[in-house]
Amino acid sequence: MNKDNLKIWFLTFESKTKTPEKMNIQKILPILLLLCSFNFYAQGENMKEKKEQIKALKVAFLTTELDLTAKEAEKFWPIYNTFDDKQFELRHLKMKAYKNRMNEAALDKMSEKEASLLLSQMESADEELFVLRKNYMRNLKKVLPAVKIIKLRISEEKFNRKLLHQYRDRANRK
């Protein structure tokens, strides 16, 4: 899908009311996005370009949704971009290390001690992500009112849902 098609898709997408199915999707969405990040990495330069396109669309989407003032935008985007990059890097690096050890064949051969160590490492990565998000929220509170921070969270969820719908639509067409 080229850049123009992605823009058209974003402009024509209509959000729907939350149903129980959508609420379940919201619970698994971070996991799906994490797995998609592996696909981005694995497919090389072409995926880097697509990732940049998605990032540009996300910036445009959030800018529209949040209606930031010039002063807010000047302070917000460096904080947001730093957080987004660190979060992606942390998830990517940590999950890349776990991916090879978490296939079914490897799990069947894994000792309890090795599994316990892997589980501890996964918990540590989750804790790092939690601390990162907590610091991010603290920094955001310095530059945005609470209402806009809440709008940001909602807007990110909307954007991620749109990506998921697009991914599903592409998979169904194949």
C-alpha positions in Angstrom: 0.0 0.0 0.0 1.5 3.3 -1.0 1.5 6.6 1.0 -1.5 8.1 -0.8 -3.6 5.0 -0.1 -2.6 5.1 3.6 -3.7 8.8 3.7 -7.0 8.0 2.0 -7.6 5.1 4.3 -7.0 7.4 7.4 -9.3 10.0 6.0 -12.2 7.6 5.3 -12.0 5.4 8.3 -14.9 5.9 10.7 -14.6 5.0 14.3 -17.4 2.8 15.7 -18.8 2.5 19.2 -17.1 0.1 21.6 -18.5 -3.4 21.7 -17.3 -6.2 23.9 -15.3 -7.5 20.9 -13.5 -4.1 20.5 -12.7 -4.0 24.2 -11.0 -7.4 23.9 -9.1 -6.1 20.9 -7.9 -3.2 23.0 -6.5 -5.7 25.5 -4.6 -7.7 22.9 -3.6 -4.7 20.7 -0.3 -3.9 22.5 0.8 -7.5 22.0 -0.2 -7.4 18.3 1.7 -4.2 17.8 4.7 -5.6 19.5 4.6 -8.6 17.2 4.2 -6.3 14.2 7.3 -4.5 15.3 9.2 -7.8 14.8 7.9 -8.0 11.2 9.0 -4.4 10.6 12.5 -5.2 11.7 12.7 -8.5 9.9 11.7 -7.1 6.5 14.5 -4.5 6.3 14.7 -1.2 4.5 11.3 -1.5 2.9 9.7 -1.8 6.3 11.8 1.1 7.6 10.2 3.2 5.0 6.7 2.0 5.9 7.4 2.5 9.5 8.4 6.1 8.7 5.2 6.5 6.7 3.1 5.2 9.6 5.0 7.5 12.0 4.2 10.5 9.8 0.6 9.5 9.6 0.5 9.1 13.4 2.0 12.6 13.9 -0.6 14.1 11.6 -3.4 12.1 13.2 -2.4 13.1 16.8 -1.8 16.7 15.8 -5.4 16.9 14.5 -6.9 15.0 17.4 -5.1 17.0 20.2 -5.4 20.5 18.7 -2.1 21.5 20.3 -1.2 25.2 20.6 2.2 26.1 19.0 3.7 26.4 22.5 2.3 23.0 23.5 3.5 21.3 20.3 7.0 22.7 20.7 7.3 21.1 24.1 5.1 18.0 23.5 6.7 16.5 20.4 10.3 16.1 21.7 8.9 14.3 24.8 6.6 12.1 22.8 9.2 11.2 20.2 11.8 10.3 22.8 9.3 8.2 24.7 8.0 6.5 21.5 11.6 5.7 20.3 12.7 4.4 23.7 9.5 2.3 24.0 9.9 0.8 20.6 13.6 0.1 21.2 13.0 -1.5 24.6 10.2 -3.7 23.3 12.2 -4.6 20.2 15.4 -5.5 21.9 13.8 -7.4 24.8 11.3 -9.3 22.7 13.9 -10.1 20.1 15.8 -11.9 22.9 12.7 -13.8 24.0 11.4 -14.7 20.6 13.8 -17.5 19.8 13.4 -19.0 23.2 9.6 -18.9 23.2 8.8 -21.2 20.3 7.0 -24.4 21.3 9.9 -26.7 20.6 12.3 -24.7 22.7 9.7 -24.4 25.5 9.2 -28.2 25.6 13.0 -28.6 26.1 13.4 -25.8 28.6 14.1 -26.7 32.2 12.1 -25.2 35.0 15.1 -23.1 36.1 15.6 -21.7 32.5 11.8 -21.0 32.3 11.9 -19.2 35.6 14.9 -17.1 34.5 13.1 -16.2 31.2 10.0 -15.3 33.1 12.0 -13.0 35.4 13.6 -11.4 32.4 10.2 -10.8 30.9 8.9 -9.3 34.2 11.9 -7.0 34.3 11.2 -5.8 30.8 7.6 -5.1 31.7 8.8 -3.2 34.7 11.2 -1.1 32.6 8.3 -0.3 30.2 6.1 0.7 33.2 8.8 3.0 34.6 9.3 4.5 31.1 5.6 5.2 30.8 5.4 6.6 34.3 8.2 9.0 33.6 6.7 9.9 30.3 3.4 10.8 32.0 5.2 12.9 34.6 6.9 14.8 31.8 3.7 15.3 29.8 2.0 16.7 32.9 4.5 19.6 32.8 3.6 20.6 29.3 0.0 19.6 28.6 -3.3 19.9 30.6 -4.7 16.6 31.9 -7.6 16.7 29.4 -5.2 16.7 26.5 -3.1 13.8 28.0 -6.3 11.8 28.2 -7.2 12.8 24.6 -3.7 11.6 23.6 -4.3 8.2 25.1 -7.6 7.9 23.4 -6.2 9.1 20.1 -3.3 6.6 20.2 -5.9 3.8 20.8 -7.9 5.1 17.8 -4.8 5.2 15.6 -3.8 1.7 16.7 -7.3 0.4 16.0 -7.1 1.8 12.5 -3.8 0.1 11.9 -5.2 -3.2 13.2 -8.3 -2.8 10.9 -6.1 -2.0 8.0 -3.9 -5.1 8.7 -7.0 -7.3 9.0 -8.4 -5.9 5.8 -5.2 -6.6 3.9 -5.0 -10.1 5.3 -8.6 -10.8 4.3 -7.9 -9.6 0.7 -5.0 -12.1 0.3 
